[in-house]
Amino acid sequence: MEKQDIYNELTAKINSKRNLMIRAGMTKGLNHFETIQYSEELDKLIHTYQMLIKLPSN
């Protein structure tokens, strides 16, 4: 898989997870377990993306 494909896939996952988190926060509250779970999953995806950016291009 090309690095650009990985960027695109991660970006799509980040946007999807962000939307889920926002919806959960708006309907269930910011302290609801589901909202916090989405937030933690989003953090992991963003961290993965940031680590990928730091890799040298080949």
PQR file with spaces between the fields and no chain letter, atoms N, CA, C, O and H, PARSE charges and radii, in Angstrom:
ATOM       1  N    MET     1       0.851   -1.175    0.000 -0.4000 1.5000
ATOM       2  CA   MET     1       0.000    0.000    0.000 -0.0000 2.0000
ATOM       3  C    MET     1       0.899    1.240    0.000  0.5500 1.7000
ATOM       4  O    MET     1       1.866    1.309    0.759 -0.5500 1.4000
ATOM       5  N    GLU     2       0.585    2.195   -0.833 -0.4000 1.5000
ATOM       6  CA   GLU     2       1.355    3.429   -0.935 -0.0000 2.0000
ATOM       7  C    GLU     2       1.134    4.304    0.304  0.5500 1.7000
ATOM       8  O    GLU     2       0.088    4.249    0.951 -0.5500 1.4000
ATOM       9  H    GLU     2      -0.200    2.139   -1.450  0.4000 1.0000
ATOM      10  N    LYS     3       2.148    5.106    0.610 -0.4000 1.5000
ATOM      11  CA   LYS     3       2.051    5.993    1.767 -0.0000 2.0000
ATOM      12  C    LYS     3       0.868    6.952    1.632  0.5500 1.7000
ATOM      13  O    LYS     3       0.179    7.228    2.614 -0.5500 1.4000
ATOM      14  H    LYS     3       2.998    5.151    0.085  0.4000 1.0000
ATOM      15  N    GLN     4       0.633    7.458    0.425 -0.4000 1.5000
ATOM      16  CA   GLN     4      -0.492    8.372    0.198 -0.0000 2.0000
ATOM      17  C    GLN     4      -1.828    7.673    0.451  0.5500 1.7000
ATOM      18  O    GLN     4      -2.759    8.287    0.972 -0.5500 1.4000
ATOM      19  H    GLN     4       1.193    7.233   -0.372  0.4000 1.0000
ATOM      20  N    ASP     5      -1.925    6.401    0.088 -0.4000 1.5000
ATOM      21  CA   ASP     5      -3.146    5.636    0.350 -0.0000 2.0000
ATOM      22  C    ASP     5      -3.380    5.492    1.852  0.5500 1.7000
ATOM      23  O    ASP     5      -4.514    5.566    2.325 -0.5500 1.4000
ATOM      24  H    ASP     5      -1.169    5.902   -0.335  0.4000 1.0000
ATOM      25  N    ILE     6      -2.299    5.287    2.588 -0.4000 1.5000
ATOM      26  CA   ILE     6      -2.409    5.169    4.043 -0.0000 2.0000
ATOM      27  C    ILE     6      -2.863    6.503    4.640  0.5500 1.7000
ATOM      28  O    ILE     6      -3.727    6.532    5.516 -0.5500 1.4000
ATOM      29  H    ILE     6      -1.378    5.226    2.204  0.4000 1.0000
ATOM      30  N    TYR     7      -2.270    7.622    4.157 -0.4000 1.5000
ATOM      31  CA   TYR     7      -2.712    8.953    4.596 -0.0000 2.0000
ATOM      32  C    TYR     7      -4.207    9.125    4.360  0.5500 1.7000
ATOM      33  O    TYR     7      -4.944    9.551    5.250 -0.5500 1.4000
ATOM      34  H    TYR     7      -1.568    7.599    3.445  0.4000 1.0000
ATOM      35  N    ASN     8      -4.641    8.790    3.156 -0.4000 1.5000
ATOM      36  CA   ASN     8      -6.054    8.967    2.797 -0.0000 2.0000
ATOM      37  C    ASN     8      -6.966    8.112    3.668  0.5500 1.7000
ATOM      38  O    ASN     8      -8.015    8.575    4.117 -0.5500 1.4000
ATOM      39  H    ASN     8      -4.042    8.444    2.434  0.4000 1.0000
ATOM      40  N    GLU     9      -6.570    6.873    3.905 -0.4000 1.5000
ATOM      41  CA   GLU     9      -7.375    5.973    4.734 -0.0000 2.0000
ATOM      42  C    GLU     9      -7.443    6.483    6.173  0.5500 1.7000
ATOM      43  O    GLU     9      -8.510    6.497    6.786 -0.5500 1.4000
ATOM      44  H    GLU     9      -5.718    6.497    3.541  0.4000 1.0000
ATOM      45  N    LEU    10      -6.299    6.899    6.701 -0.4000 1.5000
ATOM      46  CA   LEU    10      -6.283    7.425    8.069 -0.0000 2.0000
ATOM      47  C    LEU    10      -7.101    8.706    8.188  0.5500 1.7000
ATOM      48  O    LEU    10      -7.821    8.896    9.168 -0.5500 1.4000
ATOM      49  H    LEU    10      -5.432    6.888    6.203  0.4000 1.0000
ATOM      50  N    THR    11      -6.995    9.573    7.208 -0.4000 1.5000
ATOM      51  CA   THR    11      -7.768   10.815    7.216 -0.0000 2.0000
ATOM      52  C    THR    11      -9.263   10.524    7.220  0.5500 1.7000
ATOM      53  O    THR    11     -10.023   11.170    7.941 -0.5500 1.4000
ATOM      54  H    THR    11      -6.410    9.419    6.411  0.4000 1.0000
ATOM      55  N    ALA    12      -9.682    9.564    6.424 -0.4000 1.5000
ATOM      56  CA   ALA    12     -11.100    9.185    6.385 -0.0000 2.0000
ATOM      57  C    ALA    12     -11.545    8.621    7.732  0.5500 1.7000
ATOM      58  O    ALA    12     -12.633    8.940    8.211 -0.5500 1.4000
ATOM      59  H    ALA    12      -9.066    9.039    5.838  0.4000 1.0000
ATOM      60  N    LYS    13     -10.707    7.784    8.341 -0.4000 1.5000
ATOM      61  CA   LYS    13     -11.042    7.210    9.647 -0.0000 2.0000
ATOM      62  C    LYS    13     -11.107    8.295   10.720  0.5500 1.7000
ATOM      63  O    LYS    13     -11.990    8.274   11.578 -0.5500 1.4000
ATOM      64  H    LYS    13      -9.824    7.525    7.952  0.4000 1.0000
ATOM      65  N    ILE    14     -10.171    9.239   10.667 -0.4000 1.5000
ATOM      66  CA   ILE    14     -10.157   10.346   11.632 -0.0000 2.0000
ATOM      67  C    ILE    14     -11.432   11.174   11.505  0.5500 1.7000
ATOM      68  O    ILE    14     -12.069   11.490   12.509 -0.5500 1.4000
ATOM      69  H    ILE    14      -9.454    9.256    9.970  0.4000 1.0000
ATOM      70  N    ASN    15     -11.803   11.522   10.290 -0.4000 1.5000
ATOM      71  CA   ASN    15     -13.015   12.322   10.081 -0.0000 2.0000
ATOM      72  C    ASN    15     -14.266   11.583   10.527  0.5500 1.7000
ATOM      73  O    ASN    15     -15.158   12.175   11.135 -0.5500 1.4000
ATOM      74  H    ASN    15     -11.285   11.264    9.474  0.4000 1.0000
ATOM      75  N    SER    16     -14.335   10.294   10.227 -0.4000 1.5000
ATOM      76  CA   SER    16     -15.484    9.489   10.630 -0.0000 2.0000
ATOM      77  C    SER    16     -15.587    9.405   12.154  0.5500 1.7000
ATOM      78  O    SER    16     -16.663    9.587   12.724 -0.5500 1.4000
ATOM      79  H    SER    16     -13.610    9.814    9.733  0.4000 1.0000
ATOM      80  N    LYS    17     -14.458    9.128   12.802 -0.4000 1.5000
ATOM      81  CA   LYS    17     -14.453    9.004   14.264 -0.0000 2.0000
ATOM      82  C    LYS    17     -14.778   10.343   14.918  0.5500 1.7000
ATOM      83  O    LYS    17     -15.476   10.386   15.931 -0.5500 1.4000
ATOM      84  H    LYS    17     -13.584    8.980   12.339  0.4000 1.0000
ATOM      85  N    ARG    18     -14.276   11.436   14.346 -0.4000 1.5000
ATOM      86  CA   ARG    18     -14.569   12.771   14.875 -0.0000 2.0000
ATOM      87  C    ARG    18     -16.073   13.039   14.807  0.5500 1.7000
ATOM      88  O    ARG    18     -16.657   13.556   15.760 -0.5500 1.4000
ATOM      89  H    ARG    18     -13.709   11.401   13.523  0.4000 1.0000
ATOM      90  N    ASN    19     -16.694   12.690   13.689 -0.4000 1.5000
ATOM      91  CA   ASN    19     -18.139   12.894   13.546 -0.0000 2.0000
ATOM      92  C    ASN    19     -18.924   12.058   14.547  0.5500 1.7000
ATOM      93  O    ASN    19     -19.903   12.536   15.121 -0.5500 1.4000
ATOM      94  H    ASN    19     -16.220   12.270   12.915  0.4000 1.0000
ATOM      95  N    LEU    20     -18.503   10.814   14.762 -0.4000 1.5000
ATOM      96  CA   LEU    20     -19.168    9.965   15.751 -0.0000 2.0000
ATOM      97  C    LEU    20     -19.044   10.567   17.151  0.5500 1.7000
ATOM      98  O    LEU    20     -20.006   10.583   17.918 -0.5500 1.4000
ATOM      99  H    LEU    20     -17.707   10.426   14.296  0.4000 1.0000
ATOM     100  N    MET    21     -17.856   11.058   17.469 -0.4000 1.5000
ATOM     101  CA   MET    21     -17.619   11.650   18.781 -0.0000 2.0000
ATOM     102  C    MET    21     -18.486   12.894   18.982  0.5500 1.7000
ATOM     103  O    MET    21     -19.082   13.077   20.044 -0.5500 1.4000
ATOM     104  H    MET    21     -17.074   11.045   16.846  0.4000 1.0000
ATOM     105  N    ILE    22     -18.552   13.736   17.968 -0.4000 1.5000
ATOM     106  CA   ILE    22     -19.358   14.960   18.066 -0.0000 2.0000
ATOM     107  C    ILE    22     -20.828   14.615   18.252  0.5500 1.7000
ATOM     108  O    ILE    22     -21.506   15.206   19.092 -0.5500 1.4000
ATOM     109  H    ILE    22     -18.068   13.587   17.106  0.4000 1.0000
ATOM     110  N    ARG    23     -21.321   13.659   17.470 -0.4000 1.5000
ATOM     111  CA   ARG    23     -22.727   13.255   17.600 -0.0000 2.0000
ATOM     112  C    ARG    23     -23.015   12.692   18.986  0.5500 1.7000
ATOM     113  O    ARG    23     -24.029   13.024   19.601 -0.5500 1.4000
ATOM     114  H    ARG    23     -20.770   13.179   16.787  0.4000 1.0000
ATOM     115  N    ALA    24     -22.118   11.838   19.475 -0.4000 1.5000
ATOM     116  CA   ALA    24     -22.306   11.263   20.808 -0.0000 2.0000
ATOM     117  C    ALA    24     -22.277   12.364   21.865  0.5500 1.7000
ATOM     118  O    ALA    24     -23.077   12.352   22.801 -0.5500 1.4000
ATOM     119  H    ALA    24     -21.294   11.568   18.976  0.4000 1.0000
ATOM     120  N    GLY    25     -21.364   13.306   21.718 -0.4000 1.5000
ATOM     121  CA   GLY    25     -21.276   14.404   22.680 -0.0000 2.0000
ATOM     122  C    GLY    25     -22.521   15.267   22.695  0.5500 1.7000
ATOM     123  O    GLY    25     -22.963   15.718   23.752 -0.5500 1.4000
ATOM     124  H    GLY    25     -20.714   13.316   20.958  0.4000 1.0000
ATOM     125  N    MET    26     -23.083   15.495   21.521 -0.4000 1.5000
ATOM     126  CA   MET    26     -24.276   16.339   21.429 -0.0000 2.0000
ATOM     127  C    MET    26     -25.526   15.630   21.940  0.5500 1.7000
ATOM     128  O    MET    26     -26.409   16.268   22.513 -0.5500 1.4000
ATOM     129  H    MET    26     -22.725   15.128   20.663  0.4000 1.0000
ATOM     130  N    THR    27     -25.609   14.324   21.739 -0.4000 1.5000
ATOM     131  CA   THR    27     -26.824   13.605   22.135 -0.0000 2.0000
ATOM     132  C    THR    27     -26.738   12.990   23.530  0.5500 1.7000
ATOM     133  O    THR    27     -27.743   12.898   24.235 -0.5500 1.4000
ATOM     134  H    THR    27     -24.892   13.805   21.273  0.4000 1.0000
ATOM     135  N    LYS    28     -25.537   12.569   23.925 -0.4000 1.5000
ATOM     136  CA   LYS    28     -25.405   11.848   25.198 -0.0000 2.0000
ATOM     137  C    LYS    28     -24.629   12.616   26.253  0.5500 1.7000
ATOM     138  O    LYS    28     -24.651   12.263   27.432 -0.5500 1.4000
ATOM     139  H    LYS    28     -24.720   12.643   23.353  0.4000 1.0000
ATOM     140  N    GLY    29     -23.947   13.662   25.825 -0.4000 1.5000
ATOM     141  CA   GLY    29     -23.165   14.465   26.766 -0.0000 2.0000
ATOM     142  C    GLY    29     -21.672   14.194   26.629  0.5500 1.7000
ATOM     143  O    GLY    29     -21.248   13.130   26.178 -0.5500 1.4000
ATOM     144  H    GLY    29     -23.930   13.948   24.867  0.4000 1.0000
ATOM     145  N    LEU    30     -20.894   15.190   27.031 -0.4000 1.5000
ATOM     146  CA   LEU    30     -19.449   15.093   26.871 -0.0000 2.0000
ATOM     147  C    LEU    30     -18.806   14.087   27.819  0.5500 1.7000
ATOM     148  O    LEU    30     -17.724   13.575   27.532 -0.5500 1.4000
ATOM     149  H    LEU    30     -21.239   16.054   27.397  0.4000 1.0000
ATOM     150  N    ASN    31     -19.453   13.800   28.937 -0.4000 1.5000
ATOM     151  CA   ASN    31     -18.888   12.866   29.910 -0.0000 2.0000
ATOM     152  C    ASN    31     -19.424   11.451   29.766  0.5500 1.7000
ATOM     153  O    ASN    31     -19.100   10.581   30.575 -0.5500 1.4000
ATOM     154  H    ASN    31     -20.333   14.216   29.170  0.4000 1.0000
ATOM     155  N    HIS    32     -20.232   11.213   28.756 -0.4000 1.5000
ATOM     156  CA   HIS    32     -20.786    9.880   28.529 -0.0000 2.0000
ATOM     157  C    HIS    32     -19.676    8.935   28.079  0.5500 1.7000
ATOM     158  O    HIS    32     -18.757    9.335   27.364 -0.5500 1.4000
ATOM     159  H    HIS    32     -20.495   11.919   28.099  0.4000 1.0000
ATOM     160  N    PHE    33     -19.771    7.680   28.505 -0.4000 1.5000
ATOM     161  CA   PHE    33     -18.758    6.679   28.179 -0.0000 2.0000
ATOM     162  C    PHE    33     -18.493    6.597   26.678  0.5500 1.7000
ATOM     163  O    PHE    33     -17.340    6.525   26.253 -0.5500 1.4000
ATOM     164  H    PHE    33     -20.518    7.354   29.086  0.4000 1.0000
ATOM     165  N    GLU    34     -19.543    6.609   25.885 -0.4000 1.5000
ATOM     166  CA   GLU    34     -19.393    6.464   24.430 -0.0000 2.0000
ATOM     167  C    GLU    34     -18.608    7.637   23.831  0.5500 1.7000
ATOM     168  O    GLU    34     -17.756    7.442   22.964 -0.5500 1.4000
ATOM     169  H    GLU    34     -20.480    6.667   26.229  0.4000 1.0000
ATOM     170  N    THR    35     -18.901    8.847   24.298 -0.4000 1.5000
ATOM     171  CA   THR    35     -18.185   10.028   23.809 -0.0000 2.0000
ATOM     172  C    THR    35     -16.705    9.932   24.158  0.5500 1.7000
ATOM     173  O    THR    35     -15.845   10.211   23.323 -0.5500 1.4000
ATOM     174  H    THR    35     -19.593    9.005   25.003  0.4000 1.0000
ATOM     175  N    ILE    36     -16.419    9.541   25.376 -0.4000 1.5000
ATOM     176  CA   ILE    36     -15.027    9.408   25.821 -0.0000 2.0000
ATOM     177  C    ILE    36     -14.315    8.309   25.045  0.5500 1.7000
ATOM     178  O    ILE    36     -13.149    8.461   24.682 -0.5500 1.4000
ATOM     179  H    ILE    36     -17.118    9.314   26.054  0.4000 1.0000
ATOM     180  N    GLN    37     -15.004    7.209   24.790 -0.4000 1.5000
ATOM     181  CA   GLN    37     -14.415    6.114   24.018 -0.0000 2.0000
ATOM     182  C    GLN    37     -14.058    6.582   22.605  0.5500 1.7000
ATOM     183  O    GLN    37     -12.965    6.299   22.113 -0.5500 1.4000
ATOM     184  H    GLN    37     -15.952    7.086   25.085  0.4000 1.0000
ATOM     185  N    TYR    38     -14.969    7.291   21.960 -0.4000 1.5000
ATOM     186  CA   TYR    38     -14.681    7.823   20.622 -0.0000 2.0000
ATOM     187  C    TYR    38     -13.500    8.797   20.669  0.5500 1.7000
ATOM     188  O    TYR    38     -12.658    8.804   19.771 -0.5500 1.4000
ATOM     189  H    TYR    38     -15.857    7.522   22.359  0.4000 1.0000
ATOM     190  N    SER    39     -13.446    9.608   21.710 -0.4000 1.5000
ATOM     191  CA   SER    39     -12.358   10.566   21.853 -0.0000 2.0000
ATOM     192  C    SER    39     -11.012    9.852   21.971  0.5500 1.7000
ATOM     193  O    SER    39     -10.031   10.265   21.351 -0.5500 1.4000
ATOM     194  H    SER    39     -14.130    9.602   22.439  0.4000 1.0000
ATOM     195  N    GLU    40     -10.967    8.794   22.758 -0.4000 1.5000
ATOM     196  CA   GLU    40      -9.728    8.030   22.921 -0.0000 2.0000
ATOM     197  C    GLU    40      -9.326    7.344   21.618  0.5500 1.7000
ATOM     198  O    GLU    40      -8.144    7.300   21.276 -0.5500 1.4000
ATOM     199  H    GLU    40     -11.763    8.459   23.262  0.4000 1.0000
ATOM     200  N    GLU    41     -10.298    6.813   20.897 -0.4000 1.5000
ATOM     201  CA   GLU    41     -10.009    6.175   19.612 -0.0000 2.0000
ATOM     202  C    GLU    41      -9.509    7.210   18.605  0.5500 1.7000
ATOM     203  O    GLU    41      -8.602    6.936   17.820 -0.5500 1.4000
ATOM     204  H    GLU    41     -11.258    6.848   21.174  0.4000 1.0000
ATOM     205  N    LEU    42     -10.106    8.398   18.636 -0.4000 1.5000
ATOM     206  CA   LEU    42      -9.674    9.486   17.756 -0.0000 2.0000
ATOM     207  C    LEU    42      -8.237    9.892   18.082  0.5500 1.7000
ATOM     208  O    LEU    42      -7.433   10.115   17.176 -0.5500 1.4000
ATOM     209  H    LEU    42     -10.843    8.621   19.274  0.4000 1.0000
ATOM     210  N    ASP    43      -7.915    9.987   19.366 -0.4000 1.5000
ATOM     211  CA   ASP    43      -6.547   10.320   19.777 -0.0000 2.0000
ATOM     212  C    ASP    43      -5.542    9.328   19.202  0.5500 1.7000
ATOM     213  O    ASP    43      -4.481    9.724   18.720 -0.5500 1.4000
ATOM     214  H    ASP    43      -8.567    9.806   20.102  0.4000 1.0000
ATOM     215  N    LYS    44      -5.873    8.049   19.252 -0.4000 1.5000
ATOM     216  CA   LYS    44      -4.969    7.014   18.726 -0.0000 2.0000
ATOM     217  C    LYS    44      -4.786    7.153   17.216  0.5500 1.7000
ATOM     218  O    LYS    44      -3.675    7.016   16.705 -0.5500 1.4000
ATOM     219  H    LYS    44      -6.734    7.727   19.644  0.4000 1.0000
ATOM     220  N    LEU    45      -5.871    7.423   16.511 -0.4000 1.5000
ATOM     221  CA   LEU    45      -5.775    7.600   15.059 -0.0000 2.0000
ATOM     222  C    LEU    45      -4.926    8.816   14.706  0.5500 1.7000
ATOM     223  O    LEU    45      -4.104    8.764   13.791 -0.5500 1.4000
ATOM     224  H    LEU    45      -6.774    7.534   16.926  0.4000 1.0000
ATOM     225  N    ILE    46      -5.128    9.908   15.433 -0.4000 1.5000
ATOM     226  CA   ILE    46      -4.350   11.120   15.177 -0.0000 2.0000
ATOM     227  C    ILE    46      -2.880   10.877   15.492  0.5500 1.7000
ATOM     228  O    ILE    46      -2.003   11.330   14.757 -0.5500 1.4000
ATOM     229  H    ILE    46      -5.796    9.951   16.176  0.4000 1.0000
ATOM     230  N    HIS    47      -2.611   10.169   16.573 -0.4000 1.5000
ATOM     231  CA   HIS    47      -1.223    9.848   16.926 -0.0000 2.0000
ATOM     232  C    HIS    47      -0.566    9.011   15.825  0.5500 1.7000
ATOM     233  O    HIS    47       0.577    9.266   15.448 -0.5500 1.4000
ATOM     234  H    HIS    47      -3.324    9.801   17.170  0.4000 1.0000
ATOM     235  N    THR    48      -1.278    8.030   15.321 -0.4000 1.5000
ATOM     236  CA   THR    48      -0.764    7.198   14.230 -0.0000 2.0000
ATOM     237  C    THR    48      -0.463    8.052   13.011  0.5500 1.7000
ATOM     238  O    THR    48       0.576    7.884   12.373 -0.5500 1.4000
ATOM     239  H    THR    48      -2.207    7.823   15.628  0.4000 1.0000
ATOM     240  N    TYR    49      -1.358    8.959   12.688 -0.4000 1.5000
ATOM     241  CA   TYR    49      -1.165    9.852   11.543 -0.0000 2.0000
ATOM     242  C    TYR    49       0.081   10.719   11.739  0.5500 1.7000
ATOM     243  O    TYR    49       0.886   10.876   10.821 -0.5500 1.4000
ATOM     244  H    TYR    49      -2.203    9.095   13.206  0.4000 1.0000
ATOM     245  N    GLN    50       0.231   11.278   12.936 -0.4000 1.5000
ATOM     246  CA   GLN    50       1.389   12.127   13.212 -0.0000 2.0000
ATOM     247  C    GLN    50       2.698   11.339   13.127  0.5500 1.7000
ATOM     248  O    GLN    50       3.704   11.858   12.642 -0.5500 1.4000
ATOM     249  H    GLN    50      -0.423   11.150   13.682  0.4000 1.0000
ATOM     250  N    MET    51       2.689   10.104   13.591 -0.4000 1.5000
ATOM     251  CA   MET    51       3.894    9.276   13.504 -0.0000 2.0000
ATOM     252  C    MET    51       4.217    8.952   12.048  0.5500 1.7000
ATOM     253  O    MET    51       5.385    8.911   11.665 -0.5500 1.4000
ATOM     254  H    MET    51       1.872    9.682   13.985  0.4000 1.0000
ATOM     255  N    LEU    52       3.204    8.727   11.254 -0.4000 1.5000
ATOM     256  CA   LEU    52       3.402    8.429    9.837 -0.0000 2.0000
ATOM     257  C    LEU    52       4.016    9.621    9.109  0.5500 1.7000
ATOM     258  O    LEU    52       4.868    9.451    8.236 -0.5500 1.4000
ATOM     259  H    LEU    52       2.254    8.761   11.566  0.4000 1.0000
ATOM     260  N    ILE    53       3.584   10.818    9.467 -0.4000 1.5000
ATOM     261  CA   ILE    53       4.116   12.027    8.839 -0.0000 2.0000
ATOM     262  C    ILE    53       5.621   12.152    9.094  0.5500 1.7000
ATOM     263  O    ILE    53       6.361   12.650    8.245 -0.5500 1.4000
ATOM     264  H    ILE    53       2.892   10.956   10.175  0.4000 1.0000
ATOM     265  N    LYS    54       6.066   11.699   10.264 -0.4000 1.5000
ATOM     266  CA   LYS    54       7.475   11.822   10.629 -0.0000 2.0000
ATOM     267  C    LYS    54       8.377   10.831    9.897  0.5500 1.7000
ATOM     268  O    LYS    54       9.596   11.004    9.871 -0.5500 1.4000
ATOM     269  H    LYS    54       5.465   11.294   10.954  0.4000 1.0000
ATOM     270  N    LEU    55       7.786    9.793    9.303 -0.4000 1.5000
ATOM     271  CA   LEU    55       8.596    8.812    8.581 -0.0000 2.0000
ATOM     272  C    LEU    55       9.184    9.439    7.327  0.5500 1.7000
ATOM     273  O    LEU    55       8.514   10.213    6.645 -0.5500 1.4000
ATOM     274  H    LEU    55       6.796    9.652    9.324  0.4000 1.0000
ATOM     275  N    PRO    56      10.441    9.106    7.020 -0.5600 1.5000
ATOM     276  CA   PRO    56      11.034    9.646    5.793  0.2800 2.0000
ATOM     277  C    PRO    56      10.341    9.090    4.552  0.5500 1.7000
ATOM     278  O    PRO    56       9.926    7.932    4.520 -0.5500 1.4000
ATOM     279  N    SER    57      10.228    9.927    3.548 -0.4000 1.5000
ATOM     280  CA   SER    57       9.637    9.492    2.276 -0.0000 2.0000
ATOM     281  C    SER    57      10.670    8.718    1.483  0.5500 1.7000
ATOM     282  O    SER    57      11.852    9.060    1.489 -0.5500 1.4000
ATOM     283  H    SER    57      10.566   10.868    3.574  0.4000 1.0000
ATOM     284  N    ASN    58      10.227    7.683    0.807 -0.4000 1.5000
ATOM     285  CA   ASN    58      11.139    6.883   -0.030 -0.0000 2.0000
ATOM     286  C    ASN    58      10.879    7.137   -1.480  0.5500 1.7000
ATOM     287  O    ASN    58      11.544    6.556   -2.337 -0.5500 1.4000
ATOM     288  H    ASN    58       9.267    7.405    0.802  0.4000 1.0000
